[in-house]
Every structure is written in C-alpha cells, then in structure tokens.
Amino acid sequence: MRKIIYFSLIMLLIAGFYGCKRNEAPAPGEIFGPSSHSVVLQLTANPSVVQAKSVDRNNSSNVSVLRAKLYDYQKGPMANRAVMFYIDSISVPFTSPNNSWSCTFVGSEGRLNGDQTKSVKAITDSSGIATITYTPPSSQELRVVCDTGETDPDTGEPILEVYYVNYITVYIKATWRNQEWPEGSLSEVESTAVIKVLR
C-alpha cells in the first residue's frame, strides 16, 4: 500500500514539473504583437506664426516650413516613405454684428508648396523627415462676407457686408498610411501642426 502511495506522489510531482515548463513566461526583452509595428509621426511648423502677404509689404517669402518626422518603435528613422500633407481646417475669430445675418469666410486658407491645391505628398529623407512649405494668403483674402437678408431696391441684389479679420488659425495634418505590414497591424498615423496667420 505504501508503494502505491509513493508511486502516486512521484507521478504527481513529475506532472506538475512538466506542466510548469510548458507555461513558463517568455524571455525578457522579446517583442510580440502590434508593438513591433508601432510608428510615430511628429509634425512641426517653423515659424508657427506668419504674416499675411500684403501689396505694400514685401513678404512673399514669409512662409512656414513644415517637417514631418517618421520613426519606428526603436526610434529608427523611416526613410523613403510617402507622407501626405493637407490643410485640415481653419478657425476664423469673427462674431456677426447681427444675429440674423449669415456670415461666411470667403478668403484663402493658404497654399502648400506654392500650389493652389490643399494637399501635397513628400518623401522622407534618410533622417525620416519629409519637408514642405506653407504660404499664407494675402491680407485682402482674410475676409468674411455677411448676407444681411436685405436687397437693394434699385438692383434687386442682396445687400452684403464685407469684414476683414485680424487673423486666422490654420490646422495642417500629415499622415502616413501603412502599406508594408500585414492586415491587423498599424494602418495609419497622423499628426497636426497649427499655424496662425496675422493680417
């Protein structure tokens, strides 16, 4: 009887030993899952405050340089990647003089890389940096038009009021879309820079 008990205890100990071996934790420092595909994108604007162009001020070269830095989870630069830049939105600090009026910003948001389009693509260099420029609109383009809801009795045209704002705030985004790693990993990263345009 004692032999049977001893034998059973020995078998339980052996089973426990192998069970622990099968479930041991992975070695420290190993990377698993999506973290090995993580990417960081940092967008900066220099300067972040620019002066609008004016006919009486020679500041056509007054641009902001946008730099998007792309690097992996080990902070290694990701070269030769396409980064898209686009004007995401603008903020216009204007309060209508009359609550019944309908007011709309009709000016320009500015341009990227000197083009009329709102978006542009740039390729990262060996340091993982993609660079473009933002050109502000002219001071005459920082305007708001308000429809008073009334019409001119002589022409029948709507009566509009035009106002110029002191500044606008432009929000520019940079994005990089993953076309390298398997489905289920990181799909896209983005970053936003804010530029204030003074009249």
Secondary structure, DSSP 8 states (H G I E B T S, - for coil): -HHHHHHHHHHHHHHHHHHHHHT----TT---GGGGG-EEEEEEEESSEEE-BBTTB--TT--EEEEEEEEETT--B--S-EEEEEEEEEE-----SSTT-EEEE-S---EETT-SSSEEEEE--TTSEEEEEEE--BGGGSEEEEEEEEE-TTT--EEEEEEE-SEEEEEEEEEEE--SS-TTS--EEEEEEEEEEE-
